[in-house]
Amino acid sequence: MINITLPDGSVRQYEKGTTAMQIAQSISEGLARNVLGAEVNGEVWDASRAIEEDASVKLLTWNDDKGKSTFWHSSAHLLAEALEALYPGIKFGIGPAIETGFYYDVDFGDREFSSDDFKQIEDKMLELAKQKEVFERKAVSKADALAYFTAKGDEYKLDLIKDLEDGKITFYTQGNFTDLCRGPHIPHTGVIKAIKLTNVAGAYWRGDETRKQLTRIYGVSFPKASELTEYLKFIEEAKKRDHRKLGKELELFAFSEKVGAGLPLWLPKGATLRQKLQDFLQRAQIKAGYEPVVTPHIGHKQLYVTSGHYEKYGADAFQPIHTPIEGEEFYLKPMNCPHHCEIYKTKPRSYKELPVRFAEFGTVYRYEQSGELHGLTRVRGFTQDDAHLFCRPDQVKEEFKKVIDLVLYVFGALGFNDYTAQVSLRDPENKTKYIGTDENWDLAEAAIIEAASEKGLRTVIEHGEAAFYGPKLDFMVKDALGRKWQLGTIQVDYNLPERFELEYTGSDNQKHRPVMIHRAPFGSLERFVAVLIEHCGGQFPLWLAPEQFIILPVSEKYEETAKSLLDSLNNSDICGLIDFRDEKVGRKIRDAELKKIPYMLIVGEKEVENGTVSVRKHGSVDLGSMSPQAFKELLIKEVTV
């Protein structure tokens, strides 16, 4: 017999070789019908795989993220089976689950393929799903795996197999389709009840632009048709909120091929929005004891060799800048932290003046692959709301907790109230990805875990997600549509102070190393603005809106009154504009609604006679007539953060 520990801590005994599905059946048939896989000692398995020794087991259903991932990975295999049935002789790359759904990379050869073919493939997938094909796992030798795909003529699978270790290769078969796959998979295809192929794109094999471009087919699937209906509604709402669409409509930012891909141009309204965010955080930072600094956009190669960024980010950097001096190289800076280390070193430091907190809105540059660029969320030049704190070891936890408070203040002011703090630790199985000693890593990881616990944060721990120089606390925020975004981040770093030989004189009159805390509540202004646009659908909080009101004179006759009103209001730290167009006031109102301007002030004969303005709020809310002074007070009260 073996002991199986369930998530509630209870222990049950089963015969050796029992499967997760049999465990589910012993609990209830209803549970068994919903089981998609199982987490066995932290590793996701097929529900049909035999458990041979004592284990902790969590049964996975559609309500678990890992259950969804298993479901969608199996759906990718179902897509491949349908494609092979419809297009004999095609070749396959990889077909993983992604955050929402799945994709498969396919080489169609000389065949033409487009989204017009989706319906036929969806129908074939549903036909195969109804056959309740079982996913069968089989361990194969490397020689047999190579022989199988050589006979099939699939060079992409052969390319994958050559990097695999013999004895750790598995195939999965469902129906007439066999694939190279680690798994796991759902019990059978019949669980898949609703399917929608969503997009088709090009993808270079293994992300290498020098290799063949395959066709990437995206899709999503569900265990209930009603869930697909809800998802499609969600997608429509997401399209309306797409920051690329709204950024263009609201005249916030643009891109230019002549300037370069991934290099955003901030238009006047977008620059105003960005500046308001920057001013908001700067005020909070000054109160928290931060000092502003400014550093260059470039740095000498040796700076980044010292920091370790050259080794870790060299492949993602722009090409070096060569000067007239032979052998001298500069780089566009990939990070602000090495520059801040050099600022710390400009004078001797005493334990009495620590912590030192340097803050900068510093623009950095990474050469992201063109296929990875996406609006403002993935760019090649972005501005971090960066700060670096240099403190004594005994100050680390308290400083970290203060930074948590600052991040939560920012989120609260902008309506991000649903978040989880992810404790990102290094991968214990692959420490070569990181710099620094085990001792320093242990100290840094303990400080983060303790600080998050003492602040009462809802946390999850993710191994392998740390920065190369230290662990971090990443804030995973849910927007209004329930999507997760990684925004604010805080990192503890014992390593850069050593690499830059940073020191302070302690109370014992001896030299000591400070500890460095990296911190960016926004993360980057570009990404943060993109998420904010989609979160609020372009309807920014009044204090942040680039244009807080618009004055709509009924005719040219009332334009002088409108100008006087604008001067009066703009002098009260609120900003707006006048619509001088020769259009009817109804058209002006509709256009102001589309531009999502928070308030509309209508000025006509009645308003001039009474010394009032007619006020409408975005969303067709009529607030009636009020004096200009009353409107001023209304706005000033609302914009106060």
Summary of the structure (lengths in Angstrom):
residues: 641
radius of gyration: 29.2
end to end distance: 63.0
largest distance: 92.3
contacts: 2045
relative contact order: 0.07
helix: 39%
strand: 28%
